[in-house]
Amino acid sequence: MPSSFLSSPLALVRLMRPHQWVKNVFVFAGLVFSQRWGDLPLDGRVLQAFGAFCCASSFVYILNDWHDRASDALHPVKRRRPLASGAVTVFSAALLAAGLLASGIALAGGNRTLLGLLGLYVALNLAYSFRLKQVAVVDVSIIAAGFMLRLLAGTVAVGIAPSRWLLLTGIFMTLYLGFCKRKAESFHEQASQRAVMAKYPPALVDTFIATTMTATLTTYSLFATSPEAQLQHSERLLYTVPVVVFGLLRYTYQVHRGRGEDVARDLLQDGWLLGAGGLWLLIFVSHRL
């Protein structure tokens, strides 16, 4: 085995983008909202689904970086990526990608539903990376679909019935985050923007953000006050609605300051957003304290 594979372990870790694994927490949504955590076999299946999506998402990121390495080398920020900068060789990246794909399939195990969702996730994201990220609206829809597949993997794939309102909230929130990402990218110099940005007039992106944010707040509020939620969570979810409103408004504020291109990174760096997330969790689990 070439020594280059072992010579840059930190660069190989960076190539996998582990900070992006925070997006895979959507897998836990069904377990959390159904309050079935503590059932060890079920917890184990959800953790396996989470691990499978971490492997699959890193696999997709590696192939995307390999495909875009020439253009990334000209980008003021993306040129620091391991493949674009030369910190990781193509051979090393190929070995790592193959290992991640094999690990994801192994974690999916004999669960055909999970394996099917994982395969669809990989197929959609490869189509996105190689062609569809240049098609306006379709690009963001595929990003949203990736989040929804995670949510479904943590519900139907492990035997948890998903709430219809929760699914709708997930659809609109992921579309909101996708359009926020495009808005944040519009603050870059024209030469460093994605080609698809020319198809997104600023006023149109603002309209998309406002529409999907409103739909997210509406569906979440309906979910929080639905008989199903009231039965499972008493009135606690109702008290989380103002927290969700604040969180979305704060995130929109950050996006209009040019942040939000990397959703996972910017969520983890904003103290107010982290505080809102902590408060939401505290309200949600308060009956167990």
Secondary structure, DSSP 8 states (H G I E B T S, - for coil): --THHHH-HHHHHHHH-GGGGGGGGGGGHHHHHHT-TT-HHHHHHHHHHHHHHHHHHHHHHHHHHHHTHHHHTTSTTGGGSHHHHTSS-HHHHHHHHHHHHHHHHHHHTT-HHHHHHHHHHHHHHHHHHHTGGGSTTHHHHHHHHHHHHHHHHTTGGGT----HHHHHHHHHHHHHHHHHHHHHHTTS-GGGS-GGGGG--HHHHHHHHHHHHHHHHHHHHHHHTSHHHHHHHTTHHHHHHHHHHHHHHHHHHHHTTT--SSHHHHHHH-HHHHHHHHHHHHHHTGGG-
